[in-house]
Amino acid sequence: MKYYIIAGEASGDLHGSNLIKALKKEDASAQIRCWGGDLMQQAGGELAKHYKDMAFMGFLEVLMNIPTIFKNISYCKEDIQKFNPDQIIFIDFSGFNLRIAKWAKEQGFKTNYYISPQIWASRESRIEKIKRDIDNMYVILPFEKDFYEKKHGFPVQFVGHPLIDAIENTPLQDNDTFRKENGLDPDKPIIALLPGSRKQEVQKMLEVMLSVKKDFSDYQFVIAGAPSLPDAFYAPFLKGDKVEYVSNKTYTLLKHSHAAMVTSGTATLETALFGIPQVVCYKGNWISYQIAKRIITLDYISLVNLIMKREVVKELIQNDLTTKNLKTELSKIVAGSERERMLSDYKSLKEKLGGKGASEMTARLIVKNA
């Protein structure tokens, strides 16, 4: 069969790559064309568009890039028609994917959604579009099944979280080799800085994250460079006080870290699955934040707290993200009872997420439901 997969950011590229591998195992004749990144291409997908050309963060940034977004939508429709797939698979990236899904359904294409749009967080009315335009939904968070089926009468499949597989399948360097190859102090414990994958995020997050470095002189601060950004982009943040940087090695960095400061998003869950105590940070464009605050109905922004339905990790959002607050919260998790409590909660989190095999289960269901 022919499969057309659309992912629009780094996390979608990761999960899309594992899905491609699983689809090729389930369907030996699979032909796959995709919107994604290097990982999906390496897994065997024919790349139609790279996510680097598509990722816009926040409401204001989206408005400023509307012409580009509409060009991408038009190109996507044309490319799908030309490829003529048996199955279209949408991965997260709801603003774009739901538009394509409406058109695709009207054209008679079979539509699958893997990694649900977060309509449980905002604009819940989008459920009507999903019911209308999506044939099969595969959800990765345990509370999403009840949300769709009990609250909205829309059957979905809970397949478990693909991060469990992604982490297990990623080869990681040992501690000594990692430190030596990246010029890190062999003895100082690491505090990892995960400032996001988009330019706007990194610019807002890194400055405040680095502002507490002087208060933790017994640790080395290491920035996790995102694969979507060039090394040169991080250069201004590496001047002055010695700060280390590793590119495209986030999982290895997390494995060997003592604590982390993490921009809200998928990275908060990744950090938890590696068992690294963290402080969650978020600071967006003022206008975008004001809009988001009025439409998002959640008590928390990190996946860790949302899944556990209580505060497991501290969230410092917008005006609360200050040097003083960050210093206080980071101090709590580098040692002491708060660190131990968080590590214990992480064990419960893993149990809630289910076991391995999300990618394989999703691929099997997509092929079966063809």
DOVEX-357951 format. One line per field, with one value per residue: residue in one letter; x, y, z of N, C-alpha, C in turn. Coordinates in pm, whole numbers. Example, Ala and Ser with C-alpha at 12.3 -4.5 7.8 and 13.67 -1.06 7.14 Angstrom:
residues 2
residu	c(A;S)
nxx	c(1319;1285)
nyy	c(-569;-225)
nzz	c(780;708)
caxx	c(1230;1367)
cayy	c(-450;-106)
cazz	c(780;714)
cxx	c(1320;1290)
cyy	c(-330;3)
czz	c(780;787)
This chain:
residues 370
residu	c(M;K;Y;Y;I;I;A;G;E;A;S;G;D;L;H;G;S;N;L;I;K;A;L;K;K;E;D;A;S;A;Q;I;R;C;W;G;G;D;L;M;Q;Q;A;G;G;E;L;A;K;H;Y;K;D;M;A;F;M;G;F;L;E;V;L;M;N;I;P;T;I;F;K;N;I;S;Y;C;K;E;D;I;Q;K;F;N;P;D;Q;I;I;F;I;D;F;S;G;F;N;L;R;I;A;K;W;A;K;E;Q;G;F;K;T;N;Y;Y;I;S;P;Q;I;W;A;S;R;E;S;R;I;E;K;I;K;R;D;I;D;N;M;Y;V;I;L;P;F;E;K;D;F;Y;E;K;K;H;G;F;P;V;Q;F;V;G;H;P;L;I;D;A;I;E;N;T;P;L;Q;D;N;D;T;F;R;K;E;N;G;L;D;P;D;K;P;I;I;A;L;L;P;G;S;R;K;Q;E;V;Q;K;M;L;E;V;M;L;S;V;K;K;D;F;S;D;Y;Q;F;V;I;A;G;A;P;S;L;P;D;A;F;Y;A;P;F;L;K;G;D;K;V;E;Y;V;S;N;K;T;Y;T;L;L;K;H;S;H;A;A;M;V;T;S;G;T;A;T;L;E;T;A;L;F;G;I;P;Q;V;V;C;Y;K;G;N;W;I;S;Y;Q;I;A;K;R;I;I;T;L;D;Y;I;S;L;V;N;L;I;M;K;R;E;V;V;K;E;L;I;Q;N;D;L;T;T;K;N;L;K;T;E;L;S;K;I;V;A;G;S;E;R;E;R;M;L;S;D;Y;K;S;L;K;E;K;L;G;G;K;G;A;S;E;M;T;A;R;L;I;V;K;N;A)
nxx	c(84;24;136;81;230;201;386;481;688;982;934;727;861;1036;855;719;921;967;718;717;917;787;560;678;758;513;394;535;547;519;492;609;546;626;577;804;1104;1463;1487;1258;1304;1542;1441;1313;1115;993;1076;862;835;1024;1005;1129;1066;814;741;588;564;319;39;66;296;205;8;171;291;107;77;282;199;-45;46;188;-22;-166;28;58;-191;-188;32;-49;-261;-119;47;-140;-231;-309;-360;-376;-184;-196;11;-6;35;-191;-320;-250;-289;-561;-689;-601;-708;-986;-1017;-903;-1077;-1305;-1218;-1217;-1013;-859;-839;-620;-538;-263;-144;-312;-473;-457;-722;-846;-727;-771;-1013;-1223;-1437;-1348;-1381;-1598;-1508;-1312;-1465;-1602;-1402;-1197;-1111;-987;-856;-563;-458;-227;-209;-324;-562;-693;-851;-1087;-1176;-1240;-1413;-1601;-1685;-1737;-1829;-1678;-1505;-1178;-834;-622;-282;-56;243;463;712;833;923;1088;1292;1402;1497;1695;2036;2275;2553;2809;2875;3143;3255;3077;3114;3385;3403;3254;3379;3324;3332;3477;3398;3213;2865;2589;2368;2106;1995;1708;1588;1390;1276;1234;1321;1205;1128;1374;1517;1371;1379;1646;1801;1698;1724;2002;2063;2078;2308;2539;2473;2495;2754;2885;2801;2784;2651;2470;2370;2112;2123;1890;1792;1674;1784;2069;2413;2540;2342;2327;2555;2578;2483;2673;2883;3089;3034;3134;2963;2836;2767;2579;2501;2210;2198;2023;1899;2114;2240;2041;2034;2271;2251;2201;1999;1741;1637;1352;1183;833;642;684;936;930;811;988;1215;1125;1087;1347;1414;1501;1507;1323;1264;996;968;824;782;621;553;404;146;60;59;-141;-366;-363;-397;-661;-800;-708;-782;-665;-526;-257;54;252;319;376;249;-14;-78;-51;-234;-191;41;348;591;744;601;700;564;538;519;602;834;1121;1452;1489;1279;1340;1589;1520;1348;1509;1706;1570;1553;1803;1904;1795;1465;1260;1362;1377;1108;1003;1132;1018;752;782;806;547;426;535;409;145;156;161;301;575;582;411;439;446;195;23;90;14;-264;-336;-277;-446;-697;-725)
nyy	c(-120;236;504;818;1045;1300;1508;1776;1883;1848;1640;1501;1409;1226;1031;968;851;609;495;462;266;57;26;-67;-316;-440;-420;-523;-420;-151;186;502;838;1156;1436;1575;1509;1466;1218;1070;1052;904;669;565;705;902;1230;1501;1759;1949;1974;2195;2407;2469;2507;2715;2912;2991;3224;3483;3454;3267;3417;3607;3455;3360;3367;3187;2954;2898;2852;2618;2448;2435;2319;2074;1947;1920;1752;1522;1438;1377;1168;987;820;514;534;806;950;1138;1316;1456;1816;1990;2229;2254;1989;1923;2084;1976;1723;1758;1828;1598;1394;1470;1417;1149;999;767;831;868;936;982;1030;1239;1557;1817;1860;1839;2025;2278;2453;2258;2212;2128;1860;1791;1828;1633;1397;1407;1402;1216;881;682;698;712;713;837;900;807;922;1017;831;794;1056;1090;868;830;1090;1207;1014;899;648;535;418;328;328;333;512;646;744;578;362;504;603;366;255;422;455;515;698;595;733;831;840;1016;1257;1305;1330;1559;1758;1794;1845;1586;1521;1698;1714;1722;1979;1986;2186;2236;2414;2415;2376;2562;2880;3108;3009;2926;3166;3307;3139;3056;3267;3327;3074;3043;3242;3155;3022;3104;3051;2785;2666;2427;2259;2170;2346;2244;2294;2165;2127;2176;1967;2107;2358;2556;2518;2765;2936;2913;3025;3297;3253;3112;3259;3444;3345;3010;2787;2482;2297;2071;1914;1784;1558;1499;1290;1133;1326;1374;1123;1120;1329;1525;1691;1900;2182;2256;2339;2365;2096;1808;1739;1750;1514;1329;1384;1303;1028;946;966;1205;1467;1774;2121;2285;2513;2805;3068;3283;3479;3788;3865;3627;3462;3581;3532;3251;3192;3246;3057;2804;2537;2395;2273;2240;2264;2090;1763;1566;1641;1659;1396;1266;1404;1585;1803;1711;1793;2114;2400;2685;2956;3207;3513;3406;3282;3354;3460;3436;3261;3037;2964;2893;2670;2495;2443;2280;2035;1936;1810;1633;1585;1659;1597;1315;1254;1334;1154;916;959;959;688;593;733;611;363;431;499;270;-13;-111;-74;100;211;-18;-132;67;72;-186;-175;24;-99;-318;-193;-98)
nzz	c(0;-32;160;307;510;752;945;1161;1319;1537;1730;1607;1384;1501;1612;1381;1231;1363;1327;1050;1020;1151;988;755;835;880;632;362;108;131;30;103;146;279;507;714;878;901;1033;958;689;686;785;571;441;170;138;129;226;458;813;920;761;833;1102;1318;1603;1841;1849;1737;1579;1394;1261;1136;946;767;474;391;520;391;133;178;248;6;-160;-31;-70;-351;-376;-242;-407;-638;-551;-461;-224;-38;228;451;702;985;1206;1508;1512;1468;1367;1097;1003;1048;867;625;657;637;366;251;329;191;-63;-64;51;279;620;894;1231;1427;1741;1898;1827;2068;2181;2418;2568;2460;2260;2231;2072;1829;1809;1654;1393;1386;1421;1183;984;1034;1004;1164;1490;1684;2001;2252;2516;2836;2945;2725;2590;2742;2725;2451;2398;2614;2675;2426;2252;2045;1899;1979;1961;2220;2220;2370;2476;2237;2305;2488;2335;2159;2324;2420;2183;2094;2043;2296;2418;2651;2979;3023;2764;2636;2781;2732;2449;2409;2544;2815;3172;3353;3609;3731;3813;3581;3480;3273;3001;2833;2599;2405;2059;1867;1726;1849;2099;2214;2228;2419;2640;2710;2815;3075;3191;3199;3375;3636;3668;3808;4068;4101;4110;4149;3959;3609;3339;3061;2737;2539;2209;1948;1672;1468;1456;1366;1473;1498;1581;1855;1948;2063;2323;2448;2522;2760;3095;3138;2948;2842;2539;2348;2044;1900;2068;2272;2419;2512;2666;2863;2986;3129;3304;3605;3688;3538;3338;3165;2871;2835;2694;2477;2570;2847;2927;2817;2972;3223;3178;3154;3413;3535;3758;3725;3636;3496;3234;3087;2862;2663;2364;2448;2352;2230;2455;2614;2460;2454;2724;2761;2620;2676;2883;3087;3400;3418;3227;3154;3027;3211;3456;3363;3289;3534;3679;3883;4060;3983;3881;3907;3759;3598;3473;3228;3380;3618;3563;3664;3760;4038;4120;3966;4063;4325;4284;4139;4323;4500;4372;4314;4526;4825;4982;4804;4557;4576;4607;4359;4185;4269;4196;3921;3862;3898;3692;3459;3472;3420;3153;3004;2827;2607;2245;2095;1835;1673;1730;1634;1360;1288;1330;1145;900;921;928;677)
caxx	c(0;92;105;125;237;229;431;524;791;1084;878;654;961;1082;752;692;1027;942;599;759;986;687;477;754;756;378;358;663;540;482;554;578;586;599;620;868;1241;1573;1464;1159;1370;1636;1364;1264;1011;1031;1042;797;861;1090;933;1198;1000;672;715;569;523;237;-67;118;388;124;-52;275;337;-11;100;363;116;-142;122;216;-148;-194;126;30;-306;-143;125;-128;-333;-22;94;-260;-207;-419;-383;-310;-163;-163;79;-14;40;-334;-365;-230;-341;-707;-729;-579;-799;-1118;-1007;-873;-1199;-1393;-1164;-1235;-896;-870;-766;-580;-469;-176;-109;-430;-471;-485;-849;-882;-664;-832;-1100;-1280;-1537;-1288;-1422;-1691;-1426;-1246;-1567;-1638;-1292;-1097;-1164;-931;-773;-476;-418;-107;-219;-429;-690;-756;-952;-1212;-1218;-1305;-1520;-1706;-1738;-1779;-1884;-1596;-1416;-1036;-747;-508;-172;61;319;578;840;893;998;1192;1403;1466;1559;1800;2167;2327;2693;2832;2902;3281;3272;2996;3180;3513;3382;3190;3458;3258;3407;3451;3354;3099;2733;2533;2232;2072;1905;1633;1512;1293;1327;1207;1402;1137;1136;1511;1554;1305;1407;1785;1855;1660;1783;2143;2079;2099;2431;2634;2428;2515;2892;2932;2744;2809;2529;2490;2255;2077;2092;1785;1833;1613;1855;2213;2501;2572;2233;2349;2684;2569;2453;2788;2987;3093;3049;3148;2843;2862;2663;2586;2403;2138;2228;1943;1874;2237;2257;1949;2074;2386;2230;2158;1873;1719;1539;1293;1070;715;623;720;1061;904;785;1114;1301;1070;1111;1487;1430;1578;1426;1319;1177;936;972;758;761;591;519;301;14;25;29;-270;-468;-362;-449;-806;-866;-661;-863;-597;-463;-112;98;346;257;394;143;-144;-101;-64;-348;-146;172;466;704;708;588;719;503;533;576;662;967;1219;1577;1468;1196;1410;1693;1453;1295;1620;1773;1491;1560;1939;1929;1692;1341;1181;1421;1337;964;982;1177;916;635;813;779;402;399;567;306;23;175;156;430;639;517;311;455;408;51;-41;110;-68;-404;-355;-279;-567;-816;-719)
cayy	c(0;365;579;958;1081;1442;1552;1913;1932;1750;1523;1426;1342;1111;927;929;761;476;443;418;138;-44;2;-147;-454;-492;-419;-529;-343;-13;305;606;977;1221;1566;1544;1554;1376;1084;1002;1023;795;546;513;788;999;1357;1601;1891;1937;2049;2322;2510;2473;2522;2850;2899;3097;3281;3597;3405;3206;3525;3672;3363;3304;3336;3064;2841;2866;2791;2480;2372;2410;2222;1944;1889;1881;1640;1404;1393;1320;1042;904;716;434;579;927;943;1268;1306;1582;1929;1995;2343;2219;1857;1918;2145;1877;1610;1793;1816;1459;1315;1507;1354;1005;931;707;921;817;1036;922;1136;1325;1701;1835;1932;1835;2142;2401;2443;2123;2201;2064;1720;1771;1812;1503;1296;1417;1390;1114;744;609;779;634;808;793;936;722;990;1056;732;831;1187;1072;769;853;1227;1250;905;875;536;552;311;369;243;355;630;608;785;462;292;593;607;234;223;518;419;623;684;583;861;876;875;1135;1375;1328;1376;1690;1853;1819;1812;1444;1500;1781;1670;1803;2031;1998;2294;2201;2537;2404;2344;2673;2998;3196;2945;2928;3304;3349;3049;3036;3376;3311;2950;3067;3345;3094;2943;3147;2999;2640;2654;2289;2185;2226;2367;2197;2323;2064;2190;2108;1934;2202;2486;2542;2542;2908;3006;2907;3088;3411;3209;3038;3355;3481;3230;2888;2705;2380;2279;1951;1923;1665;1445;1528;1170;1098;1430;1348;1000;1145;1452;1517;1766;1968;2288;2208;2413;2278;2023;1667;1721;1729;1371;1261;1402;1218;888;921;972;1324;1574;1889;2238;2314;2657;2852;3212;3306;3614;3839;3859;3486;3408;3633;3458;3112;3187;3258;2944;2676;2510;2298;2316;2229;2268;1981;1632;1489;1676;1629;1252;1229;1481;1659;1862;1628;1882;2255;2474;2830;3002;3349;3605;3328;3236;3455;3406;3402;3141;2925;2926;2825;2539;2408;2403;2174;1906;1884;1727;1639;1508;1692;1517;1176;1247;1342;1029;816;987;918;545;580;786;509;259;484;513;141;-72;-83;-121;192;224;-145;-149;162;24;-307;-133;97;-198;-399;-114;-44)
cazz	c(0;-34;280;308;651;773;1077;1141;1412;1571;1798;1506;1302;1579;1618;1244;1184;1420;1261;916;1038;1185;870;660;885;863;490;292;-17;166;-30;200;120;408;556;842;892;866;1087;875;562;711;808;444;383;67;202;44;287;588;916;946;681;869;1245;1369;1743;1898;1765;1662;1477;1290;1183;1056;842;699;332;380;564;286;23;219;240;-135;-210;29;-141;-485;-364;-207;-527;-730;-494;-453;-124;15;364;497;847;1043;1335;1584;1418;1440;1287;957;967;1043;739;519;680;582;221;216;345;81;-184;-52;105;412;710;1025;1315;1529;1837;1889;1856;2211;2193;2560;2629;2410;2142;2233;1965;1712;1808;1543;1272;1395;1393;1041;888;1070;1008;1278;1580;1772;2106;2322;2657;2893;2969;2599;2549;2808;2672;2321;2393;2713;2669;2292;2173;1927;1934;1950;2011;2302;2175;2454;2434;2153;2363;2555;2231;2104;2418;2424;2054;2062;2101;2380;2458;2794;3043;3002;2622;2608;2839;2666;2311;2406;2622;2944;3293;3384;3747;3773;3768;3472;3476;3132;2962;2713;2578;2297;1925;1776;1757;1945;2230;2266;2260;2543;2752;2751;2896;3215;3240;3227;3479;3768;3664;3913;4198;4102;4060;4162;3847;3476;3262;2923;2651;2438;2081;1872;1535;1375;1462;1341;1588;1506;1650;1999;1982;2157;2459;2500;2558;2902;3184;3059;2932;2743;2438;2265;1936;1857;2156;2391;2500;2583;2767;2973;3056;3216;3379;3745;3693;3411;3318;3041;2814;2832;2570;2483;2644;2991;2944;2790;3089;3328;3144;3184;3557;3570;3818;3634;3651;3366;3207;2965;2848;2523;2320;2539;2288;2215;2587;2658;2385;2500;2861;2759;2552;2729;3002;3171;3524;3402;3088;3127;3011;3335;3550;3302;3297;3675;3731;4000;4038;4007;3851;3921;3635;3607;3349;3195;3479;3728;3522;3702;3814;4178;4129;3906;4159;4437;4244;4100;4448;4563;4305;4299;4645;4928;4978;4685;4448;4594;4583;4215;4125;4303;4111;3784;3849;3879;3560;3360;3478;3356;3009;2938;2793;2480;2123;2040;1690;1611;1742;1543;1223;1270;1320;1020;792;940;899;538)
cxx	c(87;42;161;116;273;261;495;629;881;1026;798;746;1012;979;714;795;1007;817;632;828;885;596;548;763;620;342;488;665;510;563;512;633;544;642;680;1009;1341;1546;1364;1219;1466;1564;1306;1150;1068;983;984;825;922;1017;1001;1133;856;644;708;506;437;142;-14;209;313;62;49;319;222;13;178;280;18;-74;152;92;-180;-100;97;-86;-266;-55;53;-200;-238;24;-18;-246;-332;-458;-309;-302;-117;-98;77;-33;-101;-379;-357;-305;-493;-762;-713;-677;-938;-1119;-989;-997;-1297;-1349;-1174;-1114;-926;-782;-743;-511;-394;-119;-212;-400;-514;-613;-902;-821;-729;-915;-1156;-1382;-1481;-1322;-1515;-1616;-1359;-1345;-1600;-1526;-1192;-1163;-1116;-837;-695;-417;-307;-107;-339;-563;-762;-864;-1086;-1266;-1294;-1427;-1634;-1769;-1797;-1827;-1808;-1494;-1272;-959;-637;-393;-49;143;445;712;911;978;1114;1315;1479;1544;1672;1932;2227;2472;2703;2881;3042;3303;3200;3066;3310;3494;3324;3259;3397;3349;3376;3391;3230;2967;2673;2392;2202;1974;1840;1540;1411;1358;1302;1284;1337;1144;1274;1552;1492;1348;1551;1839;1823;1717;1929;2166;2104;2231;2526;2597;2448;2654;2948;2882;2788;2677;2557;2360;2235;2037;1989;1831;1779;1685;2004;2295;2527;2465;2259;2474;2673;2546;2571;2903;2983;3117;3046;3020;2873;2741;2685;2473;2343;2174;2148;1925;1999;2264;2167;1992;2183;2375;2184;2023;1859;1621;1484;1178;952;696;661;843;1039;880;911;1206;1255;1099;1258;1516;1513;1486;1434;1235;1127;926;890;741;740;576;400;161;-31;-14;-108;-385;-479;-426;-601;-876;-821;-723;-795;-542;-311;-75;194;272;268;279;5;-176;-126;-180;-316;-6;284;592;656;707;603;678;499;596;638;801;1067;1344;1558;1389;1267;1520;1632;1412;1406;1695;1701;1515;1703;1979;1807;1564;1257;1232;1373;1188;934;1021;1077;792;659;784;630;361;423;461;179;34;165;295;483;545;412;318;408;257;-23;-29;21;-216;-432;-364;-408;-693;-820;-843)
cyy	c(125;448;721;1007;1228;1469;1690;1967;1816;1624;1437;1350;1216;998;878;831;619;412;390;282;26;-76;-87;-293;-519;-510;-410;-446;-195;90;423;740;1058;1367;1538;1597;1446;1232;1004;964;906;662;488;591;882;1137;1455;1743;1868;2024;2182;2438;2535;2515;2668;2841;3018;3159;3395;3551;3339;3313;3589;3584;3298;3276;3207;2942;2801;2808;2645;2393;2337;2305;2082;1874;1839;1757;1511;1350;1324;1182;939;788;635;481;711;920;1079;1245;1442;1700;1966;2110;2315;2092;1851;1985;2045;1761;1637;1775;1669;1371;1344;1442;1201;928;875;786;858;929;963;1035;1249;1474;1721;1915;1927;1954;2271;2370;2301;2102;2137;1915;1693;1754;1675;1391;1291;1370;1277;977;669;698;687;728;749;828;864;792;1026;957;765;963;1169;981;799;992;1261;1137;876;766;563;431;374;274;252;471;590;652;669;383;375;595;474;204;317;477;538;595;663;717;915;920;1003;1261;1408;1387;1516;1792;1887;1779;1667;1420;1580;1724;1771;1851;2059;2113;2256;2318;2532;2381;2455;2796;3085;3140;2963;3068;3350;3266;3054;3146;3359;3181;2971;3166;3286;3018;2977;3090;2848;2608;2512;2201;2248;2231;2328;2218;2210;2136;2108;2080;2033;2336;2465;2573;2691;2986;3014;2983;3206;3369;3139;3130;3385;3360;3101;2805;2606;2360;2147;1957;1788;1540;1456;1405;1128;1199;1404;1226;1027;1274;1424;1586;1841;2084;2269;2298;2317;2216;1877;1642;1699;1581;1290;1266;1312;1071;849;928;1091;1429;1702;2003;2271;2465;2690;3004;3241;3453;3664;3826;3713;3426;3454;3561;3315;3097;3186;3139;2808;2653;2417;2358;2317;2238;2154;1848;1548;1515;1643;1480;1209;1300;1549;1714;1768;1712;2027;2322;2624;2891;3154;3436;3532;3276;3349;3386;3357;3271;3018;2874;2846;2684;2443;2357;2286;2037;1856;1797;1731;1564;1536;1613;1372;1158;1248;1212;916;834;946;769;519;628;681;400;305;486;381;95;-30;-119;-29;200;97;-166;-58;116;-96;-270;-59;0;-281;-323;-59;-83)
czz	c(0;85;269;452;665;919;1060;1235;1453;1636;1700;1413;1371;1577;1478;1190;1237;1361;1121;925;1065;1066;770;704;860;715;408;164;7;88;55;156;242;415;694;845;855;913;1003;740;577;732;679;382;277;113;101;94;424;691;951;872;724;1012;1287;1507;1784;1798;1679;1549;1362;1200;1088;939;765;550;311;415;455;162;52;209;95;-193;-158;-43;-279;-478;-328;-330;-624;-681;-485;-354;-89;154;387;649;897;1180;1403;1489;1370;1351;1138;920;961;917;624;532;621;430;180;224;231;-51;-179;-2;244;508;847;1102;1426;1613;1822;1902;2001;2233;2336;2634;2585;2285;2126;2123;1838;1703;1690;1411;1270;1364;1244;948;915;1080;1131;1358;1673;1875;2192;2471;2718;2912;2839;2555;2612;2753;2541;2329;2489;2701;2534;2202;2044;1960;1890;2003;2095;2272;2264;2400;2357;2208;2433;2456;2180;2194;2418;2297;2015;2124;2175;2417;2609;2848;3011;2858;2587;2659;2765;2527;2304;2497;2756;3059;3332;3521;3788;3725;3670;3506;3328;3110;2831;2681;2464;2163;1824;1822;1864;2086;2291;2308;2392;2663;2802;2842;3044;3273;3281;3340;3618;3775;3778;4050;4209;4045;4071;4048;3716;3400;3117;2845;2551;2309;2004;1730;1432;1368;1439;1465;1608;1582;1800;2044;2079;2302;2526;2541;2708;2989;3103;3064;2821;2652;2365;2163;1905;1937;2285;2480;2578;2694;2887;3055;3159;3297;3522;3764;3561;3426;3178;2997;2799;2694;2589;2568;2793;3018;2918;2912;3204;3302;3162;3334;3604;3631;3735;3688;3511;3349;3082;2970;2700;2491;2401;2480;2276;2350;2636;2587;2438;2637;2863;2693;2604;2866;3102;3299;3513;3254;3054;3118;3138;3431;3495;3314;3441;3744;3865;3973;4081;3987;3861;3784;3662;3473;3343;3305;3599;3692;3543;3755;3957;4191;4074;3999;4275;4399;4203;4223;4513;4501;4280;4417;4736;4897;4853;4564;4458;4568;4434;4146;4151;4216;3967;3761;3826;3740;3452;3356;3406;3203;2934;2898;2658;2364;2063;1888;1619;1616;1645;1399;1193;1251;1188;902;799;898;757;458)
